[in-house]
Amino acid sequence: MAGRSRFARARARVANPLRDPARYVDDLLALARRWSCDVLLPVTEASLRAVLPARDRFAGVVIPFPDIGRFSAISDKAMVLDAAAELGIAVPEERVAHTRADALHAADELAYPLVLKPSCSVVLDAGAARQLTAAHAANDSELRSRLDEFPDAAFPLLVQRRIVGPGVGVFVLLHDGEVLARFSHRRLREKPPSGGVSTYCESIPMDEALYNRSLALLRRFDWDGVAMIEYKISESTGVPHIMEVNGRFWGSLQLAVDAGVDFPTLLVAAATGERPAAVLDYRIGVRNRWWWGDVDHLLTTLIHTPAELSLPAGAPTRRETLRDFMRLGPPKRTGAVPGLNDPLPFVCETLAWFGEMIAQFSPPPRRRGAGTAGIESGAKRGSI
């Protein structure tokens, strides 16, 4: 999509950083030389894990992120939670499971529902990098099923008691120990509905106490650059519990820009020797909607039961979800996808979205002699 933007000078196809990180770096290096690039901004964790160990190869190109050691440390959920607890930040009650048997034993000590989180989101599995996500379990049967879905490389796993409540993010840009930007938002809806990337979010006033503890945590890791510190606010106690720290740009970045905090511009300016003025205030109540992600949220909620989606008690009903979706009116933005002044990325995403829907719900090609049973089974396999 980004390559379709009128602000993109060129676009190129490169290797997958998960499957072939060495070739991915070679491809980027060739492009940086061909295009005479001054700055390289890796966006995903996979791209950062591929690029940062090879940053010395990018002579003359600024990569405004810390070294791979600091990035790996702050991406390690177990290390972050240990440091957070020492600083007085609330952490979910948890056990560290080094084996599947450990996880089953941890479930006996913690009350359901539980969340299973790999310590690192990207792991090496059979010689290749693999992206992992958290899973939920409401009972012993679901726990065993979820554990079977994790590869051995996912361990140790964090087995946590689930914190039910809204998600809040504290976003900070540090440069040479100085805070150049800060921002905070609340997630209103997410994809998947049980927790994930925000599809609808709102800028909120900064919780100064939470900000100060978040800043202390980043300094504990000697952090330099952008970071998102993610929290869940317990509905029952009102206490913010830390979930993780992402030392990279985040999916709802456009909301911060809309609210007056242009993190990418500030990061590049500082990294290239400028002295930008710090941006510590922003507009409150600005909302941002990722259109097709929000449509996915709606369809998923309408098609599946709360149990299938691992939703907690008290989650919005299907009728409430539909009502809230219809109430919004035209989106001001479409998340990271530009608006009317740059429409092609949204057009590209729209075509891709419909293509995925057609692929999910279309039956597989009928093989000669397969009979009607093959068509019936294929018609049932589509899912959102």
C-alpha positions as CSV (number, residue, x, y, z in Angstrom):
1,M,0.0,0.0,0.0
2,A,2.7,2.5,0.9
3,G,4.2,2.2,-2.5
4,R,0.9,3.4,-4.0
5,S,1.1,6.7,-2.1
6,R,1.7,9.8,-4.2
7,F,4.4,10.6,-1.6
8,A,6.4,7.5,-2.4
9,R,9.2,8.1,-5.0
10,A,9.6,4.4,-5.8
11,R,8.8,0.9,-4.6
12,A,10.5,-2.4,-4.8
13,R,10.0,-6.1,-3.8
14,V,12.4,-7.5,-1.2
15,A,12.9,-10.8,0.6
16,N,10.8,-11.7,3.6
17,P,12.7,-10.7,6.8
18,L,11.3,-13.7,8.7
19,R,12.1,-16.4,6.1
20,D,15.4,-15.0,4.7
21,P,16.8,-12.1,6.9
22,A,20.2,-12.2,5.2
23,R,18.8,-11.7,1.7
24,Y,16.4,-9.1,3.1
25,V,19.3,-7.1,4.4
26,D,21.1,-7.5,1.0
27,D,18.0,-6.2,-0.8
28,L,17.7,-3.2,1.5
29,L,21.4,-2.4,1.1
30,A,21.1,-2.5,-2.7
31,L,18.1,-0.2,-2.6
32,A,19.8,2.2,-0.2
33,R,22.7,2.6,-2.5
34,R,20.6,2.8,-5.7
35,W,18.3,5.5,-4.2
36,S,21.1,7.3,-2.2
37,C,19.1,7.0,1.0
38,D,20.1,9.0,4.1
39,V,17.8,7.3,6.6
40,L,16.4,3.8,6.9
41,L,13.3,3.3,9.1
42,P,12.5,-0.4,9.8
43,V,8.9,-0.7,10.9
44,T,8.2,-4.2,12.1
45,E,9.9,-6.3,14.7
46,A,11.0,-8.8,12.1
47,S,12.7,-6.1,10.0
48,L,14.4,-4.6,13.0
49,R,15.8,-7.9,14.1
50,A,17.2,-8.4,10.6
51,V,18.6,-4.9,10.1
52,L,20.0,-4.0,13.5
53,P,22.7,-6.7,13.6
54,A,23.9,-5.6,10.2
55,R,23.7,-1.8,10.7
56,D,27.5,-1.5,10.1
57,R,27.0,-2.5,6.5
58,F,24.8,0.6,5.9
59,A,27.6,3.1,5.9
60,G,26.3,6.6,5.6
61,V,22.7,5.6,6.3
62,V,21.1,6.7,9.6
63,I,19.1,3.9,11.4
64,P,17.6,5.7,14.4
65,F,17.2,2.8,16.7
66,P,19.3,1.3,19.5
67,D,21.6,-1.6,19.0
68,I,20.2,-5.1,18.7
69,G,21.1,-5.9,22.3
70,R,18.9,-3.2,23.7
71,F,16.2,-3.8,21.2
72,S,16.1,-7.5,22.1
73,A,16.1,-6.8,25.8
74,I,13.2,-4.4,25.7
75,S,11.3,-6.8,23.4
76,D,11.6,-9.6,26.0
77,K,8.4,-9.5,27.9
78,A,9.8,-11.5,30.8
79,M,12.6,-9.0,31.3
80,V,10.3,-6.0,30.9
81,L,7.8,-7.3,33.5
82,D,10.6,-8.1,36.0
83,A,12.0,-4.6,35.6
84,A,8.5,-3.0,35.8
85,A,7.7,-4.8,39.1
86,E,11.0,-3.5,40.6
87,L,9.9,0.0,39.6
88,G,6.5,-0.4,41.2
89,I,4.5,-0.9,38.0
90,A,1.7,-3.4,38.4
91,V,2.1,-6.6,36.4
92,P,-0.4,-9.4,35.8
93,E,-0.1,-12.3,38.2
94,E,1.9,-14.8,36.2
95,R,4.1,-17.9,36.0
96,V,6.9,-18.6,33.7
97,A,6.4,-22.0,31.9
98,H,9.5,-23.6,30.4
99,T,7.6,-26.6,29.2
100,R,4.0,-27.5,28.5
101,A,3.8,-29.4,31.8
102,D,4.9,-26.2,33.5
103,A,2.0,-24.3,31.9
104,L,-0.5,-26.9,33.0
105,H,0.9,-26.7,36.5
106,A,0.7,-22.9,36.4
107,A,-3.0,-23.1,35.5
108,D,-3.6,-24.9,38.8
109,E,-2.2,-21.9,40.7
110,L,-3.8,-19.2,38.6
111,A,-7.6,-18.7,38.1
112,Y,-9.0,-18.8,34.5
113,P,-9.3,-17.1,32.1
114,L,-5.6,-17.1,31.3
115,V,-3.4,-15.5,28.6
116,L,-0.4,-17.3,27.1
117,K,2.4,-15.1,25.8
118,P,5.7,-16.0,24.3
119,S,8.5,-14.0,25.9
120,C,9.5,-12.8,22.4
121,S,7.2,-12.2,19.5
122,V,9.7,-13.4,16.9
123,V,11.5,-16.7,17.6
124,L,13.7,-19.1,15.6
125,D,11.8,-22.3,14.7
126,A,13.6,-25.0,12.6
127,G,16.1,-22.5,11.5
128,A,13.6,-19.9,10.3
129,A,12.2,-16.9,12.1
130,R,8.5,-17.1,13.1
131,Q,6.1,-14.5,14.4
132,L,4.0,-15.5,17.4
133,T,1.0,-14.0,19.1
134,A,-0.7,-14.4,22.5
135,A,-3.5,-16.9,23.0
136,H,-6.4,-17.1,25.5
137,A,-7.7,-20.1,27.5
138,A,-10.9,-20.2,29.5
139,N,-10.5,-23.8,30.7
140,D,-8.2,-26.8,30.8
141,S,-9.4,-28.1,27.4
142,E,-8.7,-24.7,25.7
143,L,-5.3,-24.5,27.5
144,R,-4.1,-27.9,26.2
145,S,-5.3,-27.0,22.7
146,R,-3.6,-23.6,22.7
147,L,-0.3,-25.1,24.1
148,D,-0.3,-27.6,21.2
149,E,-0.4,-24.7,18.7
150,F,2.8,-23.2,20.0
151,P,6.1,-24.5,18.7
152,D,8.8,-25.6,21.1
153,A,10.7,-22.5,20.3
154,A,8.0,-20.4,21.8
155,F,9.0,-21.5,25.3
156,P,9.4,-20.1,27.9
157,L,5.8,-18.9,27.9
158,L,4.3,-16.4,30.2
159,V,1.1,-17.8,31.7
160,Q,-0.9,-14.8,33.0
161,R,-4.2,-14.2,34.7
162,R,-6.2,-12.2,32.3
163,I,-6.6,-8.5,33.0
164,V,-10.1,-7.4,31.8
165,G,-10.4,-3.7,30.9
166,P,-9.5,-1.0,28.3
167,G,-6.1,-0.9,26.7
168,V,-4.0,2.3,27.2
169,G,-0.8,3.2,25.5
170,V,2.0,5.6,26.6
171,F,4.2,6.7,23.7
172,V,7.6,8.3,24.1
173,L,10.5,9.5,21.9
174,L,13.8,9.7,23.7
175,H,16.9,11.1,22.1
176,D,20.2,11.3,24.0
177,G,18.3,11.0,27.3
178,E,15.9,13.8,26.5
179,V,12.2,13.4,26.0
180,L,11.3,14.9,22.5
181,A,7.7,13.7,22.3
182,R,5.0,12.0,24.3
183,F,1.5,10.9,23.7
184,S,-1.3,8.6,25.1
185,H,-4.3,6.9,23.7
186,R,-7.1,4.5,24.7
187,R,-8.1,1.6,22.5
188,L,-11.9,1.5,21.8
189,R,-11.9,-1.5,19.6
190,E,-9.3,-4.1,18.6
191,K,-8.6,-6.8,16.0
192,P,-9.0,-9.5,17.1
193,P,-11.7,-8.4,19.6
194,S,-10.0,-10.3,22.4
195,G,-7.0,-8.0,22.1
196,G,-4.6,-7.0,19.3
197,V,-4.0,-4.0,17.1
198,S,-6.5,-1.1,17.6
199,T,-9.1,-0.5,15.0
200,Y,-10.6,2.5,16.7
201,C,-8.8,4.6,19.3
202,E,-8.8,8.0,20.9
203,S,-6.2,10.4,22.3
204,I,-6.5,10.9,26.1
205,P,-4.9,13.1,28.7
206,M,-1.5,11.8,29.9
207,D,-1.6,10.0,33.2
208,E,1.5,11.8,34.7
209,A,2.1,9.1,37.3
210,L,1.9,6.3,34.7
211,Y,4.1,8.4,32.3
212,N,6.8,8.9,35.0
213,R,6.9,5.2,35.7
214,S,7.0,4.4,32.0
215,L,9.9,6.8,31.5
216,A,11.8,5.2,34.4
217,L,11.3,1.8,32.7
218,L,12.7,3.0,29.4
219,R,15.7,4.5,31.2
220,R,16.3,1.2,32.9
221,F,16.9,-0.3,29.5
222,D,19.0,2.7,28.4
223,W,16.4,3.2,25.6
224,D,16.9,5.7,22.8
225,G,14.2,6.2,20.1
226,V,10.5,5.6,19.9
227,A,8.7,3.3,22.2
228,M,5.1,2.2,23.1
229,I,4.4,1.1,26.6
230,E,1.1,-0.9,26.6
231,Y,-1.1,-1.2,29.6
232,K,-4.5,-2.8,30.5
233,I,-6.6,-0.9,33.1
234,S,-8.3,-3.4,35.4
235,E,-12.1,-2.9,35.3
236,S,-12.4,-4.2,38.9
237,T,-9.6,-2.1,40.5
238,G,-8.7,0.7,38.1
239,V,-5.0,-0.2,38.3
240,P,-2.9,-0.1,35.1
241,H,-1.1,-3.4,34.5
242,I,1.8,-3.3,32.0
243,M,1.5,-5.7,29.1
244,E,4.7,-5.1,27.0
245,V,7.0,-2.5,25.5
246,N,7.4,-2.1,21.7
247,G,10.6,-0.4,20.7
248,R,9.3,0.5,17.3
249,F,6.5,2.4,15.5
250,W,3.0,1.1,16.3
251,G,-0.1,0.4,14.2
252,S,-2.1,3.5,15.4
253,L,0.7,5.9,14.7
254,Q,-1.6,8.1,12.6
255,L,-3.6,9.0,15.6
256,A,-0.6,10.6,17.3
257,V,0.2,12.5,14.1
258,D,-3.5,13.7,13.8
259,A,-3.3,14.9,17.4
260,G,-0.2,16.9,16.8
261,V,2.7,14.6,17.6
262,D,4.6,13.7,14.5
263,F,6.9,11.0,15.9
264,P,8.5,10.0,12.6
265,T,9.5,13.6,11.6
266,L,10.8,14.3,15.1
267,L,12.8,11.0,15.2
268,V,14.4,11.6,11.8
269,A,15.2,15.3,12.6
270,A,16.9,14.4,15.9
271,A,18.8,11.4,14.4
272,T,20.1,13.6,11.5
273,G,21.5,16.3,13.8
274,E,18.7,18.8,14.0
275,R,17.4,20.1,17.4
276,P,13.6,19.9,17.1
277,A,11.5,21.5,19.8
278,A,10.0,18.9,22.2
279,V,6.3,18.2,21.7
280,L,4.8,17.3,25.1
281,D,1.2,18.5,24.5
282,Y,-1.3,17.3,22.0
283,R,-5.1,17.5,21.2
284,I,-7.3,15.4,23.4
285,G,-10.4,13.6,22.1
286,V,-9.1,13.0,18.6
287,R,-10.3,9.7,17.3
288,N,-8.9,7.5,14.6
289,R,-10.5,4.6,12.8
290,W,-8.9,2.0,10.7
291,W,-11.8,1.3,8.4
292,W,-11.2,-2.2,7.1
293,G,-9.8,-3.4,10.4
294,D,-13.0,-2.1,12.1
295,V,-15.1,-3.9,9.5
296,D,-13.2,-7.1,10.4
297,H,-13.9,-6.5,14.1
298,L,-17.6,-6.1,13.3
299,L,-17.9,-9.2,11.1
300,T,-15.9,-11.3,13.5
301,T,-18.2,-10.4,16.4
302,L,-21.3,-11.0,14.4
303,I,-20.1,-14.4,13.0
304,H,-18.5,-15.9,16.1
305,T,-19.7,-16.5,19.6
306,P,-18.1,-14.7,22.6
307,A,-16.6,-18.1,23.7
308,E,-15.1,-18.7,20.2
309,L,-13.5,-15.2,20.4
310,S,-12.3,-15.6,24.0
311,L,-14.2,-12.5,25.0
312,P,-14.5,-11.7,28.8
313,A,-17.8,-11.5,30.6
314,G,-19.5,-8.2,30.0
315,A,-18.0,-7.7,26.5
316,P,-20.3,-5.8,24.1
317,T,-23.1,-7.9,22.5
318,R,-23.5,-8.3,18.8
319,R,-26.3,-5.7,18.8
320,E,-24.2,-3.2,20.8
321,T,-21.2,-3.8,18.5
322,L,-23.3,-3.2,15.4
323,R,-24.9,-0.1,17.0
324,D,-21.5,1.4,17.9
325,F,-20.1,0.7,14.4
326,M,-23.1,2.4,12.7
327,R,-23.0,5.4,15.0
328,L,-19.6,6.6,13.8
329,G,-20.3,8.0,10.4
330,P,-17.5,8.6,7.8
331,P,-14.0,8.0,9.2
332,K,-11.7,11.0,9.4
333,R,-8.8,8.7,8.5
334,T,-8.4,5.1,7.8
335,G,-5.7,4.3,10.4
336,A,-2.3,4.2,8.7
337,V,-3.9,4.6,5.3
338,P,-4.1,8.2,4.1
339,G,-7.3,9.9,3.2
340,L,-8.8,11.9,0.4
341,N,-5.5,13.7,-0.5
342,D,-3.8,10.4,-1.1
343,P,-6.5,7.9,-2.0
344,L,-4.6,5.1,-3.8
345,P,-3.4,3.3,-0.7
346,F,-7.0,3.0,0.6
347,V,-8.1,1.8,-2.9
348,C,-5.3,-0.8,-2.8
349,E,-6.3,-2.0,0.7
350,T,-10.0,-2.1,-0.3
351,L,-9.3,-4.4,-3.3
352,A,-7.0,-6.6,-1.1
353,W,-9.7,-6.8,1.5
354,F,-12.4,-8.0,-0.9
355,G,-9.9,-10.4,-2.5
356,E,-9.3,-12.0,0.9
357,M,-13.0,-12.3,1.5
358,I,-13.6,-13.9,-1.8
359,A,-10.7,-16.4,-1.2
360,Q,-12.0,-17.3,2.3
361,F,-15.6,-17.9,1.3
362,S,-15.1,-19.4,-2.2
363,P,-15.2,-23.2,-2.4
364,P,-12.0,-24.9,-3.6
365,P,-12.0,-26.0,-7.3
366,R,-14.0,-29.1,-7.8
367,R,-11.9,-32.0,-8.7
368,R,-13.0,-34.6,-11.3
369,G,-14.8,-37.4,-9.5
370,A,-14.9,-35.6,-6.2
371,G,-18.7,-35.4,-6.0
372,T,-20.8,-33.0,-4.0
373,A,-19.2,-33.8,-0.7
374,G,-16.0,-31.9,-1.6
375,I,-18.0,-28.8,-2.5
376,E,-20.0,-28.9,0.8
377,S,-16.9,-29.3,2.9
378,G,-15.2,-26.4,1.1
379,A,-18.1,-24.1,1.6
380,K,-17.8,-24.5,5.4
381,R,-14.1,-23.6,5.7
382,G,-14.3,-19.8,5.4
383,S,-13.8,-17.8,8.5
384,I,-13.1,-14.2,9.6
